[in-house]
């Protein structure tokens, strides 16, 4: 058998194996792991990570369908264009998009080189296969990158021209903590920024038809606002299948959310006041979204308050989330004065020793009734019995004991 025939045979076998679901999942995971490591700007955003996975999968599928054929044509799937447009809408610069493709190219090339070294003993066949694969991979990526640049540029220009661009810019300024005129920003957004805010993130499953996505997102945004007795939400599209939303209310929100389409999921932050609350609730909603997307079995509604401990344990809430947690759980008990510090120390030791006043009293050299009195004082400051939220209180006390008030 000629070298050319052996190369063709190897390529055809590679395609058959790579097109299986398990192998394709592994190839996407391998490629995207390198990209997320090299481009950390997108690694912390669950929606962008999902779109990256979809884009990489589309490229692999398209490339595998053509690499072994005599006539090689580049046909890029729509998911790749979705990622390019989303990056443009999020305000990323073009080099971020180009970095994704450069890193992806290196990851694929390293994988193929290692695979051929392992599987093909004949040096001539290995060299010929590498040459053909590299030639076609380069042609695919050169053509794809040109198309992505055009899609990215067109989307960026369209958003910069429209009023939506101004709304998105203001929202990103608020989220970044940049100084702005809150009244002018509220007028531009047609949204009262002085109120209490509840943020939520909506996303639609990949198997929902593209033609239905926008309708599903808009319907869900209104449904959720109605369920928590809030006016029309402020909505910002941030991805092909993702929507960031906020509702402003004069009192804390509540309500039961149901009747969402099976393809739609929502992650909801807590209710908090002013611009800091606007940011805090959104940060919480995105952390809750990350938890929801990591679960083996997805749920329709994920509230941050229900997964806060998991977010803190996984580092998803960040330092600001930890500080918010301590303030929310301890209230006046988190004060920096000596009296509060003494109560915190007493309660922390009391909980460590299974709520045993006698053991705690012996450790602190006081009477057990003194321990009980201090615990009651602490509960008055918390606004509820310690046992009602024992795990949360104990964690908050541990944090403040470690890092200070």
Secondary structure, 3 states (H helix, E strand, C coil): CCHHHHHHHHHHHHHHHHCCHHHHHHHHHHHHHHHHHHCHHHHCCHHHHHHHHHHHHHHHHHHHHHCCCCCCCCCCCHHHHHHHHHHHHCCCCHHHHHHHHHHHHHHHHHHHHHHHHHHCCCHHHHHHHHHHHHHHHHHHHHHHHHHHHHHHHHHHHHHHHCHHHHHHHHHHHHHHCCCCCHHHHHHHHCCCCCCEEEEEEEEECCCCCHHHHHHHHHHHHHHHHHHCCCCCCEEEEEECCEEEEEEEECCCCCCCCCCCCCCEEEEEEEEEEHHHHHHHHHHHHHHHHHHHHHCCCCCCEEEHHHHHHHHHHHCCCHHHHHHHHHHHHHHHHHCCCHHHHHHHHHHHHHHHCCCCHHHHHHHHCCCHHHHHHHHHHHHHHHCCCHHHHHHHHHHHHHHHHHHCC
